[in-house]
Amino acid sequence: MKHTLSILLQNEAGALVRVAGLFAARGHNIDALSVVATDDPAVSRLTLVVHGDDARLAQILSQTRRLVDVLTVEHTATDEAT
C-alpha cells in the first residue's frame, strides 16, 4: 500500500536531509517527495509517499515524530490499489 504523509518541520538548514536520512537508514523507500513553504517562514511542509503495510507505517510515523526538526506528522491518505 502507498501512504501519503504530511510533515511540518522547522525551516532550517539540514532538516530535509535528516528526514530523508532517517528513511534511508531504515531501508524505507520514498516514492514521491515535495517540499513547500507555509505562511510561517519558520515552517515548511513536506509531503511524501511511502510504500508499506500498516506495521511499517506505524514504525515510520513513530520514528519521524522523534526527529528534532519535525513539528507534526499526519497520515493523510492510503492508496490500497498499488
C-alpha positions as CSV (number, residue, x, y, z in Angstrom):
1,M,0.0,0.0,0.0
2,K,1.1,3.6,-0.6
3,H,0.7,6.0,2.2
4,T,0.8,9.8,1.9
5,L,2.3,11.7,4.9
6,S,2.2,15.4,5.6
7,I,5.1,16.7,7.8
8,L,5.5,20.1,9.2
9,L,9.1,20.8,10.0
10,Q,11.3,23.7,11.1
11,N,12.6,25.6,8.1
12,E,16.3,25.1,9.0
13,A,19.4,24.0,7.1
14,G,19.6,20.2,7.1
15,A,16.0,19.5,8.2
16,L,15.1,17.8,5.0
17,V,18.3,15.8,4.9
18,R,17.6,14.5,8.4
19,V,14.1,13.3,7.4
20,A,15.4,11.7,4.2
21,G,18.3,10.2,6.0
22,L,16.0,8.6,8.6
23,F,14.2,6.8,5.7
24,A,17.4,5.7,4.0
25,A,18.9,4.4,7.2
26,R,15.8,2.3,8.0
27,G,15.5,1.0,4.4
28,H,12.3,2.8,3.6
29,N,11.9,3.9,0.0
30,I,10.4,7.3,-0.7
31,D,8.1,7.1,-3.8
32,A,7.5,10.9,-4.0
33,L,8.6,13.9,-2.1
34,S,7.6,17.6,-2.2
35,V,8.5,20.5,0.0
36,V,6.7,23.8,0.1
37,A,6.8,27.0,2.2
38,T,4.0,27.7,4.6
39,D,2.6,31.1,5.7
40,D,5.1,30.9,8.6
41,P,8.6,31.5,7.2
42,A,10.0,29.3,10.0
43,V,8.0,26.2,8.9
44,S,8.0,24.1,5.8
45,R,5.5,21.4,4.7
46,L,7.0,18.1,3.5
47,T,4.6,15.8,1.7
48,L,5.9,12.3,0.9
49,V,4.6,9.0,-0.3
50,V,5.9,5.7,1.1
51,H,5.2,2.1,0.4
52,G,4.5,-0.4,3.1
53,D,2.0,-2.3,5.3
54,D,0.4,-0.9,8.4
55,A,3.2,-2.1,10.7
56,R,5.8,-0.3,8.6
57,L,3.6,2.8,8.5
58,A,3.4,2.8,12.3
59,Q,7.2,2.5,12.5
60,I,7.7,5.3,10.1
61,L,5.3,7.6,11.9
62,S,6.9,6.9,15.3
63,Q,10.5,7.4,14.1
64,T,9.7,10.5,12.1
65,R,7.9,12.2,15.1
66,R,11.1,11.7,17.2
67,L,13.2,13.9,14.9
68,V,14.1,17.3,16.5
69,D,13.1,19.4,13.4
70,V,9.7,17.7,13.0
71,L,6.7,19.6,14.4
72,T,3.9,17.4,13.3
73,V,3.3,14.2,11.2
74,E,0.0,13.3,9.7
75,H,-1.0,10.3,7.7
76,T,-3.3,11.9,5.1
77,A,-4.1,9.1,2.6
78,T,-3.7,5.4,1.7
79,D,-3.9,4.0,-1.8
80,E,-4.6,0.3,-1.5
81,A,-4.8,-0.3,-5.2
82,T,-1.0,-0.3,-5.6
